[in-house]
Amino acid sequence: EIQAVKGQIKRILQRGAIELNDGTTIQADEIIFATGFDRVHDFLPKELLDQKEDDGFYCYRQMLVPGCPNIAFLNSNVTTLSSITTAGIQSAWLAELLKGNIALPSD
């Protein structure tokens, strides 16, 4: 069963918990960021925000910020084919990485 919750994320807590700006804490298996909003990054950890450049984040494969494990940006700030195609390709690659079928470069 899917229960949609609309709100602005204040921060992501441990073990799938999410704190919203209104103070509500919810458990989530998935987070869907919708379009039609101003991009806000203030919910991200400070060590990640410190790496943000004027034009965004430097990301390996436009998804993974070096040195910041456990977070990935999919279909964000880059479109090589189409928005739907890019997200699908990135999702498939990330799934293979998480399953251990491929590895990140050592550098």
Residue pairs with C-beta under 8 A, 6 or more apart in sequence:
5 20
5 26
5 28
7 20
7 21
7 22
7 24
8 20
8 21
8 40
9 18
9 19
9 20
9 21
9 31
9 43
10 19
10 20
10 21
10 43
11 18
11 19
11 43
12 18
12 19
12 31
12 43
13 19
13 25
16 27
16 28
16 29
17 25
17 26
17 27
17 28
18 25
18 26
18 27
18 28
18 31
19 25
20 26
41 49
41 52
42 49
44 71
45 68
45 71
47 67
47 68
48 57
48 65
48 68
48 71
51 57
51 58
51 65
51 67
51 68
56 76
56 77
57 65
57 73
57 77
58 65
58 66
59 65
59 73
60 66
60 104
60 105
61 90
61 93
62 73
62 76
62 77
62 78
62 90
63 72
63 73
63 74
63 90
63 93
63 94
64 71
64 72
64 73
64 104
65 71
65 73
72 94
74 87
74 90
74 91
74 94
75 83
75 86
75 87
75 90
78 86
79 86
80 86
81 89
93 102
96 102
97 103
97 104
